Amino acid sequence: MTIKELTKEIMKIAKKKGFGVSKSEINVGEKFALIHSQISSAYEGYRNKKIKGEWSFENEMAGAIQRILHLCAVLEVDIEKGLIKKLKEIEHREWKWDELNEKHS
């Protein structure tokens, strides 16, 4: 299933459940807060070594992605196109690791 197909399904559910399918039907700030909440819950799942199952990293990240796709659709953002564009942008980007405080392996 493509991101566009997933988004279509998410919007069908949003309409059926009353989650809003247009900008006038949602509170954008609330949607951002809910996305943040899902990410925080995913981190808690990770910290507690609960990777799969209810209240797990997998479940909460899926919830965050669902909420992100919903918000993008409501705001009429083609996030699949945006992701492809972003990947092309970072493909040849040089990272100056020595200048950053955070280290990556």
BAZA-516138 format. One record per atom (N, C-alpha, C, CB): residue in one letter; x, y, z. Coordinates in steps of 0.2 Angstrom, whole numbers, padded with zeros to 4 digits, always signed. Each point is the difference from the previous one (the first is absolute). Glycine has a CB too. Layout:
residues N
AXYZ
...
END
This chain:
residues 105
M+0004-0006+0000
M-0004+0006+0000
M+0005+0006+0000
M-0010-0006+0006
T+0008+0011-0010
T+0004+0006+0000
T-0002+0005+0005
T+0001-0001-0012
I+0003+0006+0013
I-0002+0005+0005
I-0007+0004-0002
I+0012+0002+0003
K-0013-0001-0009
K-0006+0003-0003
K-0006-0005+0002
K+0006+0006-0009
E-0005-0012+0008
E-0006-0005+0001
E-0001+0000+0008
E+0003-0007-0010
L+0002+0007+0014
L-0001+0000+0007
L-0003+0006+0002
L+0010-0007+0002
T-0008+0013-0005
T-0004+0006+0002
T-0007+0000-0002
T+0011+0006-0002
K-0013-0009-0004
K-0007+0000-0002
K-0004-0004+0006
K+0004+0000-0013
E-0001-0006+0015
E-0003-0004+0005
E-0001+0004+0007
E+0005-0010-0006
I+0000+0013+0008
I+0000+0004+0006
I-0005+0006-0001
I+0012-0002+0002
M-0013+0005-0008
M-0005+0005+0000
M-0007-0003+0000
M+0008+0007-0007
K-0009-0013+0004
K-0006-0003+0001
K-0002-0002+0007
K+0002-0005-0011
I+0003+0003+0015
I-0002-0001+0007
I-0001+0006+0003
I+0007-0010+0000
A-0003+0016-0001
A-0001+0006+0003
A-0007+0003-0001
A+0012+0002-0002
K-0014-0003-0004
K-0007+0002-0002
K-0005-0004+0004
K+0003+0004-0011
K-0003-0010+0011
K-0004-0005+0004
K+0000+0002+0007
K+0002-0009-0009
K+0004+0010+0012
K+0000+0001+0007
K-0001+0007+0003
K+0008-0010+0000
G-0008+0015-0005
G-0001+0007+0002
G+0006+0003+0002
G-0011-0003+0003
F+0017+0001-0006
F+0006+0003+0002
F+0002+0006-0004
F+0004-0011+0003
G-0008+0013-0008
G+0001+0006-0004
G+0004-0002-0007
G+0000+0007+0010
V-0003-0004-0015
V+0003-0002-0007
V+0002+0007-0003
V-0006-0011-0001
S+0004+0017+0004
S+0002+0006-0003
S+0003+0005+0006
S-0009-0001-0009
K+0013+0006+0007
K+0003+0004+0004
K-0005+0003+0005
K+0009+0003-0008
S-0015-0001+0006
S-0005+0003+0004
S-0003-0005+0006
S-0003+0008-0010
E+0004-0015+0009
E-0002-0005+0004
E+0005-0002+0005
E-0008-0004-0009
I+0014+0007+0009
I+0005-0003+0005
I+0003+0006+0003
I+0003-0010-0007
N+0001+0009+0013
N+0004+0005+0003
N+0007-0002-0001
N-0008+0002+0009
V+0012+0001-0014
V+0007-0002-0002
V+0004+0000+0006
V-0002+0006-0011
G+0002-0002+0016
G+0004+0000+0006
G-0001-0007+0004
G+0000+0013+0000
E-0006-0014+0000
E-0002-0007+0004
E+0003-0006-0004
E-0011+0006+0005
K+0011-0006-0011
K+0002-0005-0004
K+0008-0001+0001
K-0009+0002-0009
F+0012+0004+0009
F+0008+0000+0001
F+0001-0003+0007
F+0002+0010-0007
A-0006-0008+0012
A+0001-0003+0007
A-0001-0007+0000
A-0004+0011+0005
L-0001-0014-0008
L-0002-0007-0001
L+0006-0004-0003
L-0012+0003+0000
I+0015+0000-0005
I+0006-0003-0004
I+0005-0001+0005
I-0003+0005-0011
H+0005+0001+0015
H+0005+0000+0005
H-0001-0005+0005
H+0002+0012-0002
S-0008-0013+0004
S-0002-0004+0006
S+0001-0008-0003
S-0009+0008+0004
Q+0008-0009-0010
Q+0001-0007-0003
Q+0007-0001+0000
Q-0010+0000-0007
I+0014+0005+0005
I+0008-0001+0000
I+0002-0001+0007
I+0001+0007-0010
S-0003-0004+0015
S+0002+0000+0007
S-0002-0007+0002
S-0001+0012+0002
S-0005-0015-0003
S-0002-0006+0002
S+0005-0006-0004
S-0012+0004+0002
A+0013-0003-0008
A+0005-0004-0003
A+0007-0001+0003
A-0006+0003-0011
Y+0008+0003+0013
Y+0006+0000+0004
Y+0000-0004+0007
Y+0003+0011-0006
E-0009-0010+0009
E-0001-0004+0006
E+0000-0007-0001
E-0006+0009+0004
G+0003-0011-0010
G+0000-0007-0002
G+0007-0003-0001
G-0011+0002-0005
Y+0015+0002+0002
Y+0007-0001-0002
Y+0004-0001+0007
Y-0001+0006-0011
R+0000-0001+0015
R+0004+0000+0006
R-0002-0006+0005
R+0000+0012+0000
N-0006-0014-0001
N-0002-0006+0004
N+0001-0007-0004
N-0008+0008+0006
K+0011-0008-0011
K+0002-0006-0004
K-0007-0003-0003
K+0011-0002+0006
K-0016+0006-0007
K-0006-0003-0002
K-0001+0003-0008
K-0005+0000+0012
I+0008-0004-0016
I+0001+0002-0007
I-0007-0002-0004
I+0013-0002+0001
K-0016-0003+0001
K-0006-0002-0004
K-0006-0001+0005
K+0007-0005-0009
G-0013+0005+0007
G-0006-0001+0004
G-0003+0007+0002
G+0005-0010+0005
E-0010+0009+0000
E-0004+0006+0002
E+0005+0005+0004
E-0011-0007+0000
W+0010+0013-0001
W+0004+0006+0003
W+0007-0001-0002
W-0008+0001+0009
S+0010-0004-0014
S+0007-0001-0002
S+0003+0005-0005
S-0002-0012+0002
F+0009+0011-0003
F+0003+0005-0005
F-0003-0001-0006
F+0011-0001+0006
E-0012-0005-0009
E-0003-0001-0006
E-0007+0003-0001
E+0006-0010-0001
N-0011+0009+0006
N-0006+0002+0000
N-0001+0008+0001
N-0003-0011+0005
E+0007+0014-0001
E+0000+0007+0001
E+0003+0004-0006
E+0001-0002+0012
M+0004-0001-0015
M+0003+0003-0006
M-0005+0000-0006
M+0012-0003+0004
A-0016-0003-0005
A-0005-0001-0005
A-0005+0006+0001
A+0002-0013+0000
G-0004+0014+0007
G-0005+0005+0001
G+0002+0007-0002
G-0004-0007+0010
A+0011+0008-0008
A+0003+0007-0002
A+0000+0001-0008
A+0007-0001+0010
I-0006-0005-0013
I+0000+0001-0008
I-0007+0001-0002
I+0010-0007-0001
Q-0014+0003+0004
Q-0008+0001-0002
Q-0002+0007+0001
Q-0002-0012+0003
R+0004+0015+0003
R-0002+0007+0001
R+0003+0005-0005
R-0001-0003+0012
I+0008+0002-0013
I+0003+0004-0005
I-0003+0000-0007
I+0011-0002+0007
L-0012-0004-0009
L-0004-0001-0007
L-0006+0003+0000
L+0006-0010-0002
H-0010+0010+0008
H-0007+0003+0000
H+0001+0008+0000
H-0004-0010+0007
L+0009+0012-0003
L+0001+0008-0001
L+0002+0002-0006
L+0003+0000+0012
C+0002-0003-0015
C+0002+0001-0007
C-0006+0000-0005
C+0011-0004+0002
A-0015-0001-0002
A-0006+0000-0005
A-0005+0006+0002
A+0002-0013-0001
V-0003+0014+0007
V-0005+0006+0001
V+0003+0006-0002
V-0004-0006+0010
L+0011+0007-0010
L+0003+0006-0002
L+0002+0000-0008
L+0004+0002+0012
E-0006-0008-0015
E+0001-0001-0007
E+0007+0000-0002
E-0011+0006-0002
V+0015-0009+0006
V+0007-0001-0001
V+0001-0007-0002
V+0003+0009+0009
D+0001-0009-0015
D+0002-0007-0003
D+0006-0002+0003
D-0006+0003-0011
I+0005-0006+0017
I+0006-0002+0004
I+0004-0005-0004
I-0006+0003+0011
E+0003-0008-0015
E+0004-0004-0003
E+0005+0003-0005
E-0009-0008+0000
K+0007+0013-0004
K+0004+0004-0004
K+0005+0004+0004
K-0009+0001-0008
G+0007+0002+0014
G+0005+0003+0004
G+0005-0004+0003
G-0009+0007+0003
L+0008-0014-0001
L+0005-0004+0002
L+0005-0002-0005
L-0009-0005+0008
I+0006+0004-0014
I+0005-0001-0006
I+0005+0006-0001
I-0009-0008-0005
K+0006+0014+0005
K+0004+0006-0001
K+0005+0000+0006
K-0010+0006-0006
K+0008-0007+0012
K+0005+0000+0006
K+0005-0005-0001
K-0009+0004+0007
L+0008-0010-0009
L+0005-0005-0001
L+0005+0002-0005
L-0008-0009+0003
K+0006+0012-0008
K+0005+0003-0005
K+0004+0006+0002
K-0008-0004-0009
E+0005+0008+0014
E+0004+0005+0003
E+0005-0002+0004
E-0010+0007+0000
I+0009-0012+0004
I+0005-0003+0005
I+0005-0005-0003
I-0009+0003+0009
E+0007-0005-0015
E+0004-0006-0003
E+0008+0003+0000
E-0010-0005-0006
H+0011+0011+0004
H+0007+0002-0001
H+0002+0005+0005
H-0002-0002-0012
R-0002+0003+0017
R+0001+0005+0005
R+0006-0002+0004
R-0012+0004+0001
E+0017+0000+0000
E+0006-0001+0004
E-0002+0002+0007
E+0008+0001-0009
W-0006-0005+0014
W-0001+0001+0007
W+0006+0002+0003
W-0010-0008+0001
K+0011+0013+0003
K+0006+0002+0003
K+0000-0002+0008
K+0001+0010-0008
W+0000-0017+0008
W-0001-0003+0007
W+0004+0003+0005
W-0003-0011-0006
D+0009+0013+0004
D+0005+0003+0005
D-0002+0006+0003
D+0009-0005-0006
E-0014+0009+0003
E-0002+0006+0002
E-0007-0001+0004
E+0005+0006-0010
L-0007-0012+0011
L-0006-0001+0004
L+0001-0003+0006
L-0006-0002-0010
N+0002+0004+0015
N+0001-0003+0007
N-0002-0008+0000
N-0003+0012+0005
E-0002-0013-0009
E-0003-0007+0000
E+0004-0004-0005
E-0011+0004+0003
K+0013-0010+0000
K+0004-0005-0005
K-0005-0006-0002
K+0011+0004+0006
H-0010-0006-0012
H-0003-0005-0003
H+0005-0006-0002
H-0010+0008-0004
S+0008-0014+0005
S+0004-0005-0002
S-0002-0003-0007
S+0002-0003+0012
END
